[in-house]
């Protein structure tokens, strides 16, 4: 149990106008959570302070070798006014798994969730209430030793910041166009792919720019070795419905284990679908699209929850998925997950945690 010191702001900011759409990740709340790590002392001085710039040494290790990780989850305001988090202990556990991979000391799961809850509670008035809106929570850890040598840092900061965000699709669910990338790769087995480290995103920028320039909203990565098998999309995992079965790439070490992914797998199994977590070659996918067996494609991630895919491109091959619209299972997953997150539908035990 953390003993969190709270220094409340004396100059609360103006909250965004509820009638204007919120652009993702541009507005931040009044406070932030910080906790320091010092070798020999552990994680110390948990505190909530007014949101603002950090003063850091230019030689801080995070600036040079990228020893950094992050997480992403959301707080929702239910119709009856409660503040709800979706499976936050899964984020705490995944953060610790990333810590292990990039040599950062772990944080007890209860402390991690407590930090998030304390901050969300204090800035609870910032949770927007319009349909589809939420408060995005961004926990992250940075290496702070002032040192240019290459080794794990001996000091870190764990921080949490909050940002009110709008509906991912202001006009409702909308199918996206996906570009299958053949030149660049995101990660390889044994690399950082299954860690939620900023480094993975640096590796992805070039292909993302290329896809954007071609009129595509997201990149679908292939495996880094053979460049044959489907891995995941930008910041989403990917699912297919093939011949009635639900198929998603297995967690092979180079794919990020999404919490929305896991929740979709669990829901589909509950609903009686056969779910296969396995290797899927891009060729298999295109063949299934041609034969008509590929009936739905969707991405999963905290930001969009469930995102229908209407169109895939690989080199000169382009396929439209079914009629290019939103599949029935995709819609059902979206409605069910968002219903659970907002406290309107009772989900499996323990999926929703109320901040009190
Ligand atoms: C965060 C992330 C996801 C989605 O994970 P969720 O826990 O569902 O939000 C998928 N892929 C990558 C690369 C990610 O960083």
Boltz pocket constraint, residues with backbone or C-beta under 6 A from the ligand:
constraints:
  - pocket:
      binder: B
      contacts: [[A, 72], [A, 193], [A, 196], [A, 200], [A, 232], [A, 233], [A, 234], [A, 235], [A, 236], [A, 237], [A, 256], [A, 257], [A, 258], [A, 259], [A, 260], [A, 261], [A, 300], [A, 301], [A, 302], [A, 303]]
      max_distance: 6.0
